[in-house]
Amino acid sequence: MSKEVKKDISFLENEYLTYLLIEYFLGNNTIQVNDLLLSFNLTNSIYLEDIDHQEKVNIISDNLSENKELITSLKNSKKVSQLTLKLSSQHIEIEATFKTKPLRITGIKAPTTKSEDLSDNVLERILYLKLVYEFFDKTLLYFAKIRTTDEWHNKIKQFRNKISH
């Protein structure tokens, strides 16, 4: 009987969140989900850690895209361990928090419903939840497809150039 060897692929969790961050910084932050064109933007907080999970950095800023501490942490190879994105379309705005260890959605903040009918409220919440999961599935699938190609290395290079200036 042979022992099953488990491979540690947890680094991909951090890379997925880093991928979302890269896409945001490079301006590739729109995605078609079903019939909605969603844009995703950073909120005001992000959590990073080093590869050994020894040093953790929590950054809160009104303008993360120009935050020097975030840029320095990324230049020092810190990995994204929690990221909150604002998903927006013409008619809705939802915040979704993604975490690693294991990769998961830990929070969704949807708009306040205007309906007084309980069944309409529940249905509306289910649709918001479904939209966030479809965003997650679609971006994770795209990340998985490019991760082993030269496109991944090109994105990393573009991102490094962007944050070096």
C-alpha positions as CSV (number, residue, x, y, z in Angstrom):
1,M,0.0,0.0,0.0
2,S,1.5,3.3,-1.0
3,K,1.1,6.5,1.1
4,E,-0.8,9.3,-0.6
5,V,1.4,12.4,-0.8
6,K,-0.5,15.6,-0.4
7,K,1.0,18.6,-2.3
8,D,0.8,22.0,-0.8
9,I,-0.7,24.3,-3.3
10,S,-1.8,26.9,-0.8
11,F,0.5,29.5,-2.4
12,L,-2.1,29.6,-5.3
13,E,-4.6,31.1,-2.9
14,N,-2.4,34.1,-2.2
15,E,-1.5,34.4,-5.9
16,Y,-5.2,34.5,-6.8
17,L,-5.8,37.4,-4.5
18,T,-2.6,39.0,-5.8
19,Y,-3.9,38.4,-9.3
20,L,-7.0,40.4,-8.5
21,L,-4.9,43.2,-7.1
22,I,-2.7,43.2,-10.2
23,E,-5.7,43.3,-12.5
24,Y,-7.0,46.3,-10.5
25,F,-3.6,48.2,-10.6
26,L,-3.2,47.4,-14.4
27,G,-6.7,48.7,-15.1
28,N,-8.1,45.3,-16.1
29,N,-10.8,45.5,-13.5
30,T,-14.0,44.9,-15.5
31,I,-15.5,41.5,-16.2
32,Q,-18.7,40.3,-17.8
33,V,-20.7,38.2,-15.4
34,N,-23.8,36.9,-17.0
35,D,-25.5,40.0,-18.5
36,L,-23.8,42.5,-16.1
37,L,-20.5,44.3,-16.8
38,L,-18.9,44.5,-13.3
39,S,-16.0,46.6,-12.3
40,F,-14.1,45.7,-9.2
41,N,-12.2,48.2,-7.1
42,L,-10.2,48.1,-3.9
43,T,-11.9,49.1,-0.7
44,N,-10.0,50.7,2.2
45,S,-8.2,47.7,3.7
46,I,-5.9,44.8,2.6
47,Y,-4.0,42.2,4.6
48,L,-0.6,40.9,3.5
49,E,1.9,38.5,5.0
50,D,5.3,37.1,4.1
51,I,5.8,33.7,2.7
52,D,6.4,32.1,6.1
53,H,3.3,33.7,7.6
54,Q,5.5,35.3,10.2
55,E,5.1,39.0,9.4
56,K,1.6,40.3,8.8
57,V,0.7,43.7,7.5
58,N,-2.7,45.3,7.8
59,I,-3.1,48.4,5.6
60,I,-6.1,50.7,5.9
61,S,-6.2,53.7,3.6
62,D,-8.7,55.8,1.7
63,N,-6.5,55.5,-1.4
64,L,-4.8,52.0,-1.5
65,S,-3.8,52.4,-5.1
66,E,-1.3,55.1,-4.0
67,N,-0.5,53.9,-0.5
68,K,3.3,53.7,0.0
69,E,3.1,51.0,2.7
70,L,1.2,48.8,0.3
71,I,3.6,49.4,-2.5
72,T,6.6,48.7,-0.3
73,S,5.0,45.5,1.1
74,L,4.3,44.2,-2.5
75,K,7.9,45.1,-3.5
76,N,9.1,43.1,-0.5
77,S,7.2,40.0,-1.8
78,K,4.4,40.1,0.7
79,K,1.4,38.0,-0.3
80,V,-2.2,39.1,-0.2
81,S,-4.1,37.1,2.5
82,Q,-7.3,39.1,2.6
83,L,-8.8,41.5,0.1
84,T,-12.1,43.3,0.0
85,L,-13.4,44.4,-3.4
86,K,-16.3,46.6,-4.3
87,L,-18.1,45.0,-7.3
88,S,-20.1,47.6,-9.2
89,S,-22.4,47.8,-12.2
90,Q,-24.9,50.5,-13.3
91,H,-27.4,49.4,-10.7
92,I,-25.7,47.7,-7.9
93,E,-22.7,47.9,-5.6
94,I,-21.6,44.9,-3.5
95,E,-18.5,44.5,-1.3
96,A,-17.0,41.0,-1.1
97,T,-14.2,39.9,1.2
98,F,-11.9,37.1,0.1
99,K,-9.5,35.3,2.4
100,T,-6.9,32.5,2.1
101,K,-6.2,29.5,4.3
102,P,-8.4,28.1,2.7
103,L,-9.5,30.4,-0.1
104,R,-13.0,31.5,0.5
105,I,-15.5,34.4,0.5
106,T,-15.9,35.6,4.1
107,G,-18.2,38.5,3.8
108,I,-20.7,40.1,1.4
109,K,-22.1,43.5,2.0
110,A,-25.0,44.1,-0.4
111,P,-27.3,47.1,-0.8
112,T,-30.2,47.6,1.5
113,T,-33.3,46.2,-0.1
114,K,-36.2,48.5,-0.8
115,S,-38.9,45.8,-0.8
116,E,-41.1,45.2,2.2
117,D,-42.0,41.7,1.1
118,L,-39.8,39.1,2.9
119,S,-39.7,36.7,0.0
120,D,-38.5,39.5,-2.3
121,N,-35.8,40.4,0.2
122,V,-34.6,36.8,0.4
123,L,-34.7,36.4,-3.4
124,E,-32.7,39.7,-3.8
125,R,-30.1,38.6,-1.3
126,I,-29.7,35.2,-3.1
127,L,-29.2,37.0,-6.4
128,Y,-26.4,39.2,-4.8
129,L,-24.8,36.1,-3.3
130,K,-25.0,34.3,-6.6
131,L,-23.4,37.2,-8.4
132,V,-20.4,37.3,-6.0
133,Y,-19.9,33.5,-6.4
134,E,-20.1,33.8,-10.2
135,F,-17.5,36.6,-10.1
136,F,-15.3,34.4,-7.8
137,D,-15.7,31.4,-10.1
138,K,-15.0,33.3,-13.3
139,T,-11.9,35.1,-12.1
140,L,-10.5,32.0,-10.3
141,L,-10.9,30.0,-13.6
142,Y,-9.2,32.7,-15.6
143,F,-6.4,32.9,-13.1
144,A,-5.9,29.1,-13.2
145,K,-5.7,29.3,-17.0
146,I,-3.0,32.0,-17.1
147,R,-1.0,30.9,-14.1
148,T,1.1,28.4,-16.0
149,T,1.6,30.5,-19.1
150,D,3.9,33.3,-20.1
151,E,0.9,35.6,-19.7
152,W,1.2,35.3,-15.9
153,H,4.9,36.3,-16.0
154,N,4.0,39.2,-18.3
155,K,1.4,40.4,-15.8
156,I,3.9,40.2,-12.9
157,K,6.4,42.2,-15.0
158,Q,3.8,44.8,-15.9
159,F,2.7,45.1,-12.3
160,R,6.3,45.5,-11.0
161,N,6.9,48.2,-13.6
162,K,3.7,50.0,-12.5
163,I,4.5,50.0,-8.8
164,S,8.2,50.9,-9.3
165,H,7.3,54.3,-10.7
